[in-house]
C-alpha cells in the first residue's frame, strides 16, 4: 500500500488523468451501446417457469408484454355512442403504432367481459411485440400519449402494465443530488476546510460514475436488473464517501503532527488505506455470496454492486492521495493552519463529548448494554411478520397512471383482474380435451376463483391454455393460497386418468416460486456470508470473541432494519405520506440483497472501531484502556461517516422507485442502529464486560492461522516514534484521556 500511495502522490497528474479517462471512456461506451437490463425472475425448474416456456412455445403472439388502457365515466356508461366512438378511434391509433402487436377492445363480439357490470368502466388489452424490458420507452410513451388524448372532463383514461411503467417519471437525479449535498455539509462541518470536504465527494463520484457506466455495459453480457445501477450508486456513494472520509481524517492528523502533505497522504493510505481495502473486501465478499444461490437475476445484482465497491475503494486509495497531495496544507482549515504555524506539531487528542461518552460507557457497561439490546429487540419485532410476495402497480403512488388504472380495474372488475393466473398444458387426444372441458366447470366452483376464460388451443391442437381470474389481488395472501390449492388439490384430481400435466403460471405464481426458492436457500446463504466474515475478522484480529460478537451484531442490525422495512412498507406506516404508495408485501429478492449489503456495511464500522482497540491492546495489554481509547478516538469519525451514509441512503427515497426506496430506508436504519447503538454502545459495553477474553485465541489455532495485519507494523512503529517526539507537548497542554480511568 505504501508503494502504491507514493506512486500516486508523486505522479498525481497521471493518476487523475487515468481516472478521468476511465470515467469518460466507460460513459461514452455506455451511451453508444445503450442499456439492456432485464427483470427476469424466472427460476429454472419451477412450475411457473415451465408454464411460461410452454406458453411461448404454443402461443408466440402472447409472448409480448400485455398492458391495459382503462377508461371510466362517472355519469353515463362506456357504451354511450360518443364514448365508444372516441375510444375506438384511440384504440385504432394505438394499434397502428410501432411496437404494438395487437389491441383487443371491449366493443367487439368477444369484448363483453371487458365492460364492468355497472357500465362505468371498460378496458382494452394492448399487446406489444416484445417483453417489457425490451420495449423502447418512446414506443410506450406513444401509446400513453394516444390514449390520454382521448380523455376529457367526463372521461377518465388511465394505463397500466409493465411497458407503461417505463414512462412513469422518477425523481431523476434528485436523490443523488440531495444525498451528495448533505454529505458535503457534514464533511465541511467536520473538517472546516472546503477543499478537504470536497475531495471525498469528488473521489466517490468518479468511482461511482465509472461503475454506473460499467454496470450498463455489464447488462449486455449477463442478466442485470434495472434497479442494479441505482442500488450500486446507493451503496457506492455511501461507502465511497465514508472510505474517503477515513483516509482524509488520517491525512489531516498527519498534517497536524508536522508531516508534509506528501508524507501525510502517503502515510494515510499506507495505514487507514489498508483498513479501507479490508472493509471493501468484506462488503464484496458479502455481496458475492449471492452467487451461491445460482439465480441469474441475483448474479447480475451481486456483480454490479461489487463492481461499484471495488471501484470506489480503488479511487479512495489511488485518486484521493493524488488530490490530497495536490491541495497541500489546505486540507486543514485556516484556523488549524494558523495554530500549526504558531505552536508547531501537536497530537489530536480525543476530547469533548467523545471522550466523556467513552468514559461513561466504561462506568456503566451493564446498563447501557441492556438498553441497546432492548432497542434492537423492539425494532426487530415486526420482522416476525415479514411476508414475501408480489409488489405490483397497486403499490404505486396515487398520482401515477398505473396506480389509477389498477384501482379502476379493481373497482370495476374485482381485484383479481390485475393478476390473472395462466394454466398451460400439453394435450394428447380426445380424452385430454374432454378433461379440459370439465376442468372449466371445476375451476369456476373452486374457492377463490372469480372467473375462468374458455380453453384456447394452439394451431396444432397440442397445447392449450386458459386464464383464471382470482377474487383477490395479486399480492394478497389469498391469491397465493389459491395457487397452492390449484397445484395440490384441484388440478391433480382433474388430471387423474389422463396425460394432462397442467402448469400454473402468472405473476403471483412466478413470484411465489421465486420466493420459495430464495427462502429455501437463505440459511445456506446467510451461513456462508457470516462464516466468511468471521474468518476475515479472525485472521485480522487474532481473536475468537471479536468475530463472534461481530456476527451477532450484524444479525441484530439486519433484523432491526427489516423490522423498520416491514413497518413502513408492509404495514404502511407512513408509506403514502412518503410518496411510496400503499402497503404491500416485501419483494422476494430483498432479504438476500439486504443481508449481503448490510453484513458488508456492518463489517466496515466493526473494522474501523476494533482495529484501533486492537492497536492499543497490542501496545498496552490493558483491555479497559484499549476499549476506552478505541471508542474515544474513532466514535467521532464513525458518527460523521454514519450521518453521511444515512443521508445518502434516505435521499434515495426521493427516487420514486419503491424497490430502491426499500433499500434506502433499510440501509439507513441499519447504519443508524449500527453506528449509534451497536458500535458506540453495545460493542464497547460487551468488550468491557468480557475483559481480556475479547482477545483470546487458542495457541494451536494461532500457530496455524496466516498473519494478516490491517495496519502494518512498520507504520505502527513510525506512528509511535512520532508520538514520542510530541510527548512533552502533550503533557504540557492537557491530560491524555487515554490515561484517565473510567
C-alpha positions in Angstrom: 0.0 0.0 0.0 2.8 2.4 0.8 4.5 1.9 -2.6 1.1 2.5 -4.3 0.5 5.6 -2.3 3.9 7.0 -3.1 3.5 6.4 -6.8 0.1 8.1 -6.8 1.4 11.1 -4.9 4.5 11.5 -7.0 2.6 11.1 -10.3 -0.6 12.8 -9.2 -1.4 14.3 -12.5 -1.1 10.9 -14.2 -3.3 9.3 -11.6 -6.0 12.0 -12.0 -5.9 11.8 -15.8 -6.1 8.0 -15.8 -9.3 8.1 -13.6 -10.8 10.8 -15.8 -10.1 8.7 -18.9 -11.7 5.7 -17.3 -14.8 7.7 -16.4 -15.1 9.3 -19.8 -14.3 6.1 -21.7 -16.9 3.9 -19.9 -19.5 6.6 -20.0 -19.0 7.0 -23.8 -19.2 3.3 -24.4 -22.4 3.1 -22.3 -24.1 5.8 -24.2 -23.1 4.3 -27.5 -24.4 0.8 -26.6 -27.5 1.7 -24.6 -28.9 -0.3 -21.8 -30.0 -3.9 -21.8 -31.4 -4.5 -18.3 -33.8 -7.4 -17.6 -36.0 -8.2 -14.7 -36.2 -11.9 -15.3 -37.4 -13.5 -12.1 -37.8 -16.9 -13.8 -36.1 -19.7 -11.8 -35.2 -22.9 -13.8 -37.2 -25.9 -12.7 -40.2 -24.1 -11.2 -43.7 -24.7 -12.3 -44.3 -21.1 -13.3 -41.2 -21.2 -15.4 -42.4 -24.3 -17.2 -45.7 -22.6 -17.8 -44.0 -19.6 -19.4 -42.0 -21.7 -21.7 -45.0 -23.8 -22.8 -47.0 -20.6 -23.5 -44.2 -19.2 -25.6 -43.9 -22.5 -27.5 -47.5 -22.8 -28.4 -48.7 -19.2 -28.4 -45.8 -17.0 -29.6 -48.1 -14.0 -30.0 -48.7 -13.9 -26.3 -45.0 -13.6 -25.6 -45.0 -9.8 -25.7 -45.9 -7.5 -22.8 -49.6 -7.1 -22.2 -50.7 -3.7 -21.0 -54.2 -2.2 -20.4 -55.9 1.0 -21.4 -58.7 1.7 -18.9 -61.5 4.3 -19.2 -64.1 5.3 -16.7 -67.2 7.6 -16.8 -68.7 9.0 -13.6 -72.0 9.6 -15.3 -73.5 7.7 -18.2 -71.9 4.5 -19.4 -68.9 3.5 -21.5 -71.4 2.1 -24.0 -72.6 5.6 -24.9 -72.1 6.4 -28.6 -69.7 9.3 -28.1 -67.6 7.3 -25.6 -67.5 4.3 -27.9 -66.6 6.4 -30.9 -63.9 8.3 -29.1 -62.2 5.2 -27.6 -62.5 3.2 -30.8 -60.6 5.9 -32.7 -58.0 6.0 -29.9 -57.5 2.2 -29.9 -57.2 2.2 -33.7 -54.4 4.8 -33.5 -52.7 2.7 -30.8 -52.9 -0.5 -32.9 -51.1 1.4 -35.7 -48.2 2.5 -33.5 -44.7 0.9 -33.9 -44.0 -1.9 -31.4 -47.7 -2.8 -30.9 -48.7 -6.3 -31.9 -52.5 -6.2 -31.3 -55.2 -4.4 -29.4 -58.3 -6.2 -28.0 -61.1 -3.7 -27.2 -64.4 -4.2 -25.4 -66.7 -3.2 -28.3 -66.4 -6.3 -30.4 -68.3 -9.6 -30.1 -65.6 -11.1 -27.8 -65.2 -8.0 -25.6 -68.4 -8.0 -23.5 -66.4 -9.2 -20.4 -64.2 -6.1 -20.7 -67.1 -3.8 -19.6 -67.9 -3.7 -15.9 -71.4 -4.7 -14.7 -72.3 -1.1 -13.8 -71.2 0.0 -17.3 -68.9 2.8 -15.9 -65.6 1.2 -16.6 -64.0 -0.6 -19.6 -60.6 -1.7 -20.7 -58.6 -2.8 -23.7 -55.6 -5.0 -23.8 -52.6 -3.7 -25.7 -50.1 -6.4 -26.6 -46.6 -5.3 -27.5 -44.3 -7.3 -29.8 -41.6 -7.5 -27.2 -41.3 -8.1 -23.5 -41.4 -5.1 -21.2 -37.6 -4.9 -20.7 -37.0 -5.0 -24.4 -39.6 -2.2 -25.3 -38.2 1.2 -26.2 -39.5 3.8 -23.8 -40.6 6.0 -26.8 -42.9 3.3 -28.0 -44.6 3.0 -24.6 -44.8 6.8 -24.4 -46.5 7.0 -27.8 -49.2 4.6 -26.5 -49.7 6.7 -23.4 -50.0 9.9 -25.5 -52.5 8.4 -27.9 -54.7 7.0 -25.0 -54.5 10.1 -22.9 -55.5 12.3 -25.8 -59.0 10.7 -25.7 -59.6 11.8 -22.1 -61.9 14.6 -21.3 -63.8 16.1 -18.3 -66.3 13.3 -18.3 -64.0 10.5 -19.5 -61.0 9.4 -17.4 -58.4 7.4 -19.3 -55.5 5.6 -17.5 -53.0 3.0 -18.4 -51.3 0.1 -16.6 -48.8 -2.6 -17.3 -45.0 -3.3 -17.4 -44.3 -1.2 -20.5 -46.4 1.7 -19.3 -44.4 1.7 -16.0 -41.3 2.7 -18.1 -42.9 6.0 -18.8 -43.6 7.0 -15.2 -41.4 9.9 -14.2 -39.0 9.2 -11.4 -37.2 11.6 -9.1 -34.5 11.9 -11.8 -31.2 12.5 -10.1 -32.7 14.4 -7.3 -31.9 11.6 -4.8 -28.2 11.7 -5.7 -28.0 15.5 -5.6 -29.7 15.7 -2.2 -27.5 12.9 -0.7 -24.3 14.4 -2.0 -25.3 17.9 -0.8 -26.0 16.7 2.7 -22.7 14.8 2.7 -20.8 17.9 1.7 -22.3 19.9 4.5 -21.5 17.2 7.1 -17.9 17.0 5.8 -17.5 20.7 5.9 -18.7 20.9 9.5 -16.3 18.0 10.4 -13.2 19.4 8.6 -13.7 23.2 8.5 -12.0 23.1 5.1 -13.8 23.4 1.8 -11.1 21.7 -0.1 -10.9 18.7 2.3 -14.7 18.4 2.3 -15.0 18.3 -1.4 -12.3 15.6 -2.0 -14.3 12.7 -0.6 -17.3 13.8 -2.7 -15.2 14.0 -5.9 -13.5 10.7 -5.3 -16.8 8.9 -4.7 -18.4 10.5 -7.7 -15.6 9.4 -10.0 -15.6 5.9 -8.7 -19.4 5.5 -8.7 -19.8 7.2 -12.1 -17.3 4.8 -13.7 -19.1 1.9 -12.0 -22.5 3.1 -13.2 -21.4 3.2 -16.8 -19.7 -0.2 -16.3 -22.9 -1.8 -15.0 -24.8 -0.6 -18.1 -22.2 -2.3 -20.2 -22.4 -5.4 -18.0 -26.1 -5.7 -18.9 -25.1 -6.7 -22.4 -23.1 -9.7 -21.1 -25.4 -11.1 -18.4 -28.8 -10.6 -16.8 -28.8 -7.3 -14.8 -31.9 -6.0 -13.1 -33.0 -2.5 -14.0 -32.6 -1.4 -10.3 -29.0 -2.6 -10.2 -27.4 0.7 -11.3 -29.4 2.6 -8.7 -28.5 0.1 -6.0 -24.8 0.3 -7.0 -24.9 4.1 -6.8 -26.7 4.0 -3.5 -24.1 1.7 -1.9 -21.2 3.2 -3.8 -21.9 6.8 -2.7 -22.3 5.7 0.9 -19.2 3.6 1.2 -17.2 5.7 -1.2 -17.6 9.0 0.8 -17.1 7.1 4.0 -13.9 5.5 2.9 -12.5 8.8 1.7 -13.6 10.4 4.9 -11.5 7.9 7.0 -8.4 8.5 4.8 -8.8 12.3 4.8 -9.1 12.2 8.6 -5.9 10.3 8.9 -4.2 12.7 6.4 -5.3 15.7 8.4 -4.0 14.1 11.6 -0.6 13.6 9.9 -0.5 17.3 8.9 -1.2 18.4 12.5 1.7 16.2 13.7 4.1 18.0 11.4 4.2 15.8 8.3 4.4 17.3 4.9 1.3 17.0 2.6 3.1 14.3 0.6 4.2 12.4 3.7 0.8 12.7 5.3 -1.1 11.5 2.2 1.3 8.5 1.8 1.0 7.6 5.5 -2.8 7.9 5.4 -3.1 5.4 2.5 -0.4 3.1 3.9 -2.3 2.9 7.3 -6.0 3.7 7.0 -6.0 2.7 3.4 -5.3 -0.9 4.4 -8.4 -0.8 6.6 -10.4 0.6 3.7 -9.3 -2.2 1.4 -10.1 -4.7 4.1 -13.5 -3.2 4.7 -14.2 -3.1 1.0 -13.2 -6.7 0.6 -15.7 -7.7 3.3 -18.5 -5.8 1.5 -17.6 -7.5 -1.8 -17.5 -11.0 -0.2 -20.9 -10.4 1.4 -22.3 -9.3 -2.0 -20.7 -12.1 -4.0 -22.2 -14.5 -1.5 -25.4 -14.2 -3.6 -23.7 -16.2 -6.3 -24.1 -19.4 -4.3 -27.9 -19.1 -4.8 -27.3 -19.7 -8.6 -30.1 -17.3 -9.7 -29.3 -15.3 -12.8 -31.3 -12.4 -11.6 -29.3 -12.0 -8.4 -25.9 -12.9 -10.0 -26.1 -9.6 -12.0 -27.1 -7.6 -9.0 -24.2 -9.1 -6.9 -21.5 -8.4 -9.6 -22.9 -4.9 -10.3 -22.8 -3.9 -6.7 -19.4 -5.5 -6.1 -18.0 -3.7 -9.1 -19.1 -0.4 -7.6 -17.5 -1.1 -4.3 -14.2 -2.2 -5.9 -14.0 1.0 -8.0 -14.8 3.2 -5.0 -12.1 1.5 -2.9 -9.7 1.8 -5.8 -10.5 5.6 -6.2 -10.0 6.0 -2.4 -6.5 4.6 -2.4 -5.2 6.0 -5.7 -7.2 9.1 -6.8 -7.7 10.5 -3.3 -4.0 10.6 -2.2 -3.1 12.3 -5.5 -5.8 15.0 -4.8 -4.6 15.3 -1.2 -1.1 16.0 -2.3 -2.4 18.5 -4.8 -4.3 20.7 -2.3 -1.4 20.6 0.2 -1.9 22.2 3.6 -5.4 23.4 2.6 -6.7 20.1 3.9 -6.6 21.9 7.2 -8.8 24.9 8.0 -7.3 28.4 8.2 -7.6 28.3 12.0 -5.8 24.9 12.1 -3.0 26.1 9.7 -2.5 29.2 11.8 -2.4 27.1 15.0 0.1 24.7 13.4 2.3 27.6 12.4 2.2 29.3 15.8 2.5 26.2 18.1 4.1 23.6 15.9 3.1 19.9 15.6 0.8 18.6 18.2 -1.3 15.4 18.6 -5.0 15.3 18.0 -6.4 14.0 21.4 -9.9 12.8 21.9 -11.7 15.5 23.9 -15.2 16.7 24.4 -18.2 14.5 24.1 -16.4 11.6 22.5 -14.0 11.3 25.5 -16.8 11.7 28.0 -19.0 9.2 26.3 -16.2 6.6 26.2 -15.6 7.0 29.9 -19.4 6.8 30.6 -19.7 3.5 28.8 -16.8 2.2 30.8 -18.5 3.1 34.0 -22.0 1.7 33.1 -21.5 -1.3 30.7 -24.3 -3.4 32.0 -27.0 -0.7 32.0 -26.1 0.6 28.5 -25.7 -2.8 27.1 -29.1 -3.8 28.3 -30.6 -0.6 26.9 -29.1 -1.3 23.5 -30.5 -4.9 23.5 -34.0 -3.6 24.3 -33.9 -1.0 21.5 -32.8 -3.6 18.9 -35.3 -6.2 20.1 -38.2 -3.8 19.9 -37.3 -2.7 16.4 -36.8 -6.3 15.3 -40.3 -7.4 16.4 -42.0 -6.6 13.1 -39.6 -8.9 11.3 -41.5 -11.9 12.6 -44.5 -10.8 10.4 -42.4 -10.4 7.2 -44.3 -11.6 4.2 -42.6 -12.0 0.8 -44.7 -11.5 -2.2 -45.7 -9.5 -5.3 -45.4 -5.8 -5.1 -47.5 -4.6 -8.1 -48.8 -1.4 -9.5 -51.4 -1.2 -6.8 -48.5 -0.1 -4.6 -47.5 2.8 -6.8 -48.1 6.3 -5.6 -51.7 7.5 -6.0 -50.8 10.2 -8.6 -49.4 7.7 -11.1 -51.5 6.5 -14.1 -50.5 2.9 -13.4 -52.0 3.1 -9.8 -55.2 4.8 -11.0 -55.6 2.2 -13.8 -55.1 -0.6 -11.2 -57.7 0.9 -8.9 -60.2 1.4 -11.7 -59.9 -2.2 -12.8 -60.2 -3.4 -9.2 -63.3 -1.4 -8.5 -65.0 -2.3 -11.8 -64.0 -5.9 -12.2 -62.6 -7.2 -8.9 -59.0 -7.1 -7.6 -58.0 -10.3 -9.3 -58.2 -9.0 -12.8 -54.9 -7.2 -12.2 -53.1 -10.5 -11.8 -54.7 -13.4 -13.6 -53.3 -16.9 -13.4 -52.4 -18.8 -16.6 -52.9 -22.5 -16.8 -51.0 -24.3 -19.6 -50.7 -27.9 -20.6 -49.9 -30.3 -23.4 -52.8 -32.1 -25.0 -52.8 -35.6 -26.3 -56.1 -37.0 -27.7 -59.8 -36.6 -27.2 -59.6 -37.8 -23.6 -57.5 -34.8 -22.6 -59.8 -32.4 -24.4 -62.8 -33.8 -22.5 -60.9 -33.4 -19.2 -60.1 -29.8 -20.1 -63.8 -29.1 -20.8 -64.7 -30.5 -17.4 -61.8 -28.5 -15.8 -63.5 -25.3 -16.8 -66.5 -26.2 -14.7 -64.4 -27.4 -11.8 -62.4 -24.2 -11.7 -65.4 -22.0 -11.6 -66.6 -23.8 -8.5 -63.2 -23.5 -6.8 -62.9 -21.3 -3.7 -61.2 -18.0 -4.6 -61.8 -18.1 -8.3 -63.8 -15.1 -9.8 -63.9 -16.2 -13.4 -62.4 -18.6 -16.0 -61.9 -18.0 -19.7 -62.7 -20.7 -22.2 -59.8 -23.1 -23.2 -57.8 -22.0 -26.1 -55.8 -24.5 -28.3 -52.8 -23.8 -30.4 -52.9 -24.3 -34.2 -52.0 -27.9 -34.0 -54.2 -28.7 -31.0 -51.3 -30.0 -29.0 -51.1 -27.2 -26.4 -53.9 -25.4 -24.5 -54.2 -22.6 -22.1 -56.9 -20.8 -20.1 -56.9 -17.9 -17.7 -58.2 -18.0 -14.1 -59.1 -14.6 -12.5 -58.8 -14.8 -8.7 -61.2 -13.0 -6.4 -58.3 -11.4 -4.6 -55.4 -9.0 -5.6 -52.2 -10.4 -7.0 -50.3 -9.5 -3.8 -52.9 -10.9 -1.5 -52.1 -14.0 0.7 -55.5 -15.4 -0.6 -54.2 -15.5 -4.2 -51.0 -17.3 -3.1 -53.3 -19.8 -1.2 -55.3 -20.2 -4.4 -52.2 -21.1 -6.4 -51.3 -23.7 -3.8 -54.9 -25.1 -3.8 -54.9 -25.4 -7.6 -51.5 -27.2 -7.7 -52.0 -29.5 -4.8 -55.8 -30.3 -4.9 -57.8 -29.2 -7.9 -55.5 -29.9 -10.8 -54.2 -33.3 -9.6 -57.9 -34.5 -9.4 -58.7 -33.2 -12.8 -55.6 -34.8 -14.4 -56.3 -38.3 -12.9 -56.6 -40.8 -15.7 -55.3 -38.5 -18.4 -51.9 -37.5 -19.8 -52.5 -33.8 -18.8 -49.9 -32.0 -16.8 -51.4 -28.6 -16.1 -48.8 -25.9 -15.1 -49.9 -22.8 -13.2 -48.2 -19.6 -14.2 -48.8 -15.9 -14.0 -47.4 -13.0 -11.9 -48.4 -14.3 -8.5 -47.3 -17.9 -9.2 -44.0 -16.7 -10.6 -43.2 -14.5 -7.5 -44.3 -17.3 -5.1 -42.0 -19.8 -6.8 -39.1 -17.2 -6.8 -39.7 -16.5 -3.1 -39.9 -20.2 -2.3 -36.5 -20.9 -3.9 -34.9 -18.0 -2.1 -36.3 -18.9 1.3 -35.1 -22.5 0.8 -31.5 -21.3 0.1 -31.4 -18.5 2.6 -30.0 -20.5 5.5 -27.0 -21.6 3.4 -26.5 -18.1 2.1 -26.6 -16.5 5.5 -24.3 -19.2 6.9 -21.7 -18.6 4.1 -21.8 -14.8 4.5 -21.4 -15.0 8.3 -18.7 -17.6 8.1 -16.6 -15.8 5.6 -16.9 -12.5 7.5 -16.0 -14.2 10.8 -13.0 -15.8 9.1 -11.7 -12.5 7.9 -12.0 -10.9 11.3 -10.4 -13.9 12.9 -7.4 -13.5 10.7 -7.2 -9.7 11.2 -7.7 -9.5 15.0 -6.3 -12.9 16.1 -9.4 -13.4 18.4 -12.3 -15.8 18.6 -14.5 -13.3 20.5 -14.3 -10.4 18.1 -15.7 -12.4 15.1 -18.5 -14.0 17.2 -19.6 -10.6 18.5 -19.5 -9.1 15.0 -21.7 -11.9 13.7 -24.3 -11.4 16.4 -24.2 -7.6 16.0 -24.7 -8.0 12.2 -27.7 -10.3 12.6 -29.1 -7.8 15.1 -28.7 -4.9 12.7 -30.3 -6.8 9.9 -33.2 -7.9 12.0 -33.9 -4.4 13.3 -33.6 -2.9 9.8 -36.1 -5.5 8.4 -38.4 -4.5 11.2 -38.4 -0.9 10.0 -38.9 -2.0 6.4 -41.9 -4.2 7.4 -43.4 -1.4 9.4 -43.1 1.2 6.6 -43.8 -0.9 3.5 -45.8 -4.0 4.7 -47.8 -2.3 7.5 -47.9 1.0 5.6 -46.7 3.3 8.5 -46.1 6.5 6.6 -45.6 4.9 3.1 -48.3 7.1 1.4 -47.0 10.1 3.3 -43.5 9.5 1.9 -44.9 9.0 -1.6 -44.1 5.3 -1.6 -47.6 4.0 -2.4 -49.7 1.9 -0.2 -48.8 -1.1 2.0 -47.9 -4.4 0.4 -45.6 -7.4 0.8 -41.8 -7.2 0.7 -40.1 -8.1 -2.6 -38.8 -11.8 -2.6 -35.3 -10.8 -3.5 -35.0 -8.0 -0.9 -33.8 -10.3 2.0 -30.9 -11.7 0.1 -29.6 -8.4 -1.3 -30.2 -6.6 2.0 -28.3 -9.3 4.0 -25.4 -9.0 1.6 -25.2 -5.3 1.7 -25.9 -4.9 5.5 -23.4 -7.5 6.5 -20.8 -5.8 4.4 -21.5 -2.3 5.8 -21.7 -3.5 9.4 -18.3 -5.0 9.0 -16.9 -1.6 7.9 -17.6 0.0 11.3 -16.5 -3.1 13.1 -13.2 -3.0 11.4 -12.6 0.7 12.0 -13.6 0.6 15.6 -11.9 -2.7 16.7 -8.7 -2.1 14.7 -8.0 1.0 16.9 -8.8 -1.0 20.0 -6.6 -3.8 18.8 -3.7 -1.5 18.2 -4.0 -0.1 21.7 -4.3 -3.7 23.1 -1.1 -4.7 21.4 0.7 -1.7 22.8 -0.5 -1.9 26.4 -2.2 -5.3 27.1 -4.9 -3.3 29.0 -8.4 -4.2 27.8 -10.2 -1.3 29.6 -7.7 1.2 28.2 -7.9 -0.4 24.7 -11.7 -0.2 24.6 -11.8 3.3 26.1 -9.2 4.7 23.7 -10.6 2.9 20.6 -14.1 4.3 21.2 -12.9 7.8 22.1 -10.7 8.1 19.1 -13.0 6.6 16.5 -16.5 7.4 17.6 -16.5 10.9 16.1 -15.3 9.9 12.7 -17.6 6.8 12.7 -20.6 9.0 13.7 -19.7 11.5 11.0 -19.5 8.7 8.5 -22.8 7.3 9.6 -24.6 10.6 9.2 -23.2 10.9 5.7 -24.2 7.3 4.8 -27.7 7.7 6.4 -28.3 11.0 4.4 -27.2 9.4 1.2 -29.4 6.3 1.7 -32.5 8.3 2.8 -32.2 10.6 -0.1 -32.9 7.7 -2.4 -36.4 7.6 -1.1 -36.9 10.5 -3.5 -36.0 8.3 -6.5 -39.7 7.4 -7.0 -38.9 3.7 -7.2 -40.4 1.5 -4.5 -37.7 -1.1 -4.6 -34.9 1.5 -4.3 -36.8 3.2 -1.5 -36.9 -0.1 0.4 -33.2 -0.4 0.0 -32.7 3.2 1.1 -34.8 3.0 4.3 -33.4 -0.4 5.2 -29.8 0.7 4.8 -30.3 4.0 6.6 -32.0 2.3 9.5 -29.3 -0.4 9.7 -26.4 2.1 9.6 -28.1 4.4 12.2 -28.6 1.4 14.6 -25.1 0.0 13.8 -23.3 3.3 14.4 -25.3 4.9 17.3 -26.5 1.8 19.1 -24.3 -1.2 18.4 -20.8 0.1 17.7 -20.8 3.1 20.1 -22.8 1.4 22.9 -23.4 -2.3 22.8 -20.0 -3.4 21.4 -17.8 -1.4 23.8 -20.1 -2.4 26.7 -19.7 -6.1 25.9 -16.0 -5.7 25.5 -15.7 -4.1 28.9 -17.7 -6.9 30.4 -15.6 -9.6 28.7 -12.3 -8.1 29.6 -9.2 -9.9 28.3 -11.4 -12.7 26.9 -12.0 -10.4 23.9 -8.6 -11.2 22.6 -8.4 -14.9 23.4 -7.2 -17.3 20.7 -6.1 -20.9 21.3 -2.4 -21.3 20.8 -2.8 -24.2 18.4 -5.0 -22.0 16.2 -2.8 -19.0 16.5 0.2 -21.1 15.2 -1.8 -22.3 12.2 -3.5 -19.1 11.1 -1.8 -16.9 8.5 -0.7 -13.5 9.6 -2.8 -10.6 8.2 -2.3 -7.1 9.6 -4.7 -4.3 8.8 -2.1 -1.8 9.8 1.5 -2.8 9.0 4.0 -3.0 11.9 6.4 -0.5 10.3 3.6 2.1 10.1 2.6 1.5 13.7 6.3 1.8 14.7 6.6 5.1 12.8 3.4 6.3 14.5 4.9 5.5 17.9 8.2 7.3 17.1 6.2 10.4 16.0 4.2 10.2 19.2 7.4 10.3 21.3 8.6 13.5 19.6 5.5 15.4 20.7 5.0 13.6 24.1 6.4 16.5 26.0 3.9 18.9 24.3 1.0 16.6 25.2 1.8 16.7 28.9 2.1 20.5 28.9 -1.2 21.2 27.3 -3.8 18.8 28.7 -4.0 15.3 30.2 -4.4 12.4 27.8 -7.9 11.0 28.0 -6.3 7.5 27.4 -4.7 7.7 30.8 -7.9 8.7 32.7 -9.7 5.7 34.1 -13.4 5.5 33.5 
